[in-house]
Amino acid sequence: MALTLSYFAWVRERMGGADEAVALPDDVRTVADLIAWLAARDDRGGLAFAEPARIRAAVDGQMVGPDAIIVGVAEIALFPPVTGG
């Protein structure tokens, strides 16, 4: 089953699109693993995820940290920190 990745703000711009369906390697088990895999996958990912600490994630609609397990989830949203007034 494919996992849907959604990208927002400058992550979307650097990845060249708003979302994609991927099949993850078996060793990608956490958000941090996912970000590292995306960064190593190609030049776009390398640019978008060069600073993993700046990336926030929501897994199936819930904000999570980098150690969150992603095995079996349907959607992951990746975005920069959000500020507002």
N, C-alpha and C positions, 0 to 999 in steps of 0.2 A: 504494500500500500504506500502511495506517495504522500509525503508530508508537504503541506503548503507553507512556504516562507513568504511573509509580507514585509516589505521594506518601506520606511517612511523618512521624510525630510531628506537630508543630504545622503543618507544611506541609500535611499531609492535612486537618487541622481547618480551616485557612484556605481551602483549595481546595474544601472541601465534599464530599470523597470520596477514596477510596483510589487510584483509577486512572481513566484515560480514554484513548480512542483519538483521535489527532489526525492531520490531514494538515498538514504544515508548509509554510509558504511557501518558495519556492526560495532566498530570501536567509537563511534560518536554517540555518547550516552548522556551528556550534559549540555547545557547552554554554552559553557566555556569550550567544550569539545567542538560544538557546532561552529562557533565563531572562528576557532583555529582552523577547522576544515575549510570554511568558506574563504578565509584569508589565504590559505595555501592553494586553493583550487585554481585560481586564475588571477590575472592582473587586476580586474575589476574588484574582486574580493579582497585582494591584497591592499588596494587603496581604501576600500570602504571599511575594512576591519583592521587597519594598521594599528589602531589604538583600542584594543578590546575593552579596556576599562571605561571607555566613553560610550559603550553600547548598552542599551537597556533592552530587556526582553519581556514579552508577554506570551505565555504558553496557554493555549486554549482560553484566551481572554483574561488570564490572571498574571499580574506582575510577578516576576520571579528573579532570583539571583543567578549568578553564573554557575552555581553548583546544582541547580535544579535538574532533575532527571527528565529527559525528553523522550524516552522510549515509549512508543505507543500513542503519542499525542497526534492531533490532527493538524494544528496550525501553530506557527511561531511567528510573532511580529518582532522585528528588530528595528530599533530607532535610537537616535541620540537623546541625551537628557532633554527634558522639556522644562521650559521656564515660562512663567506668565505673570501677569500683574493683576 
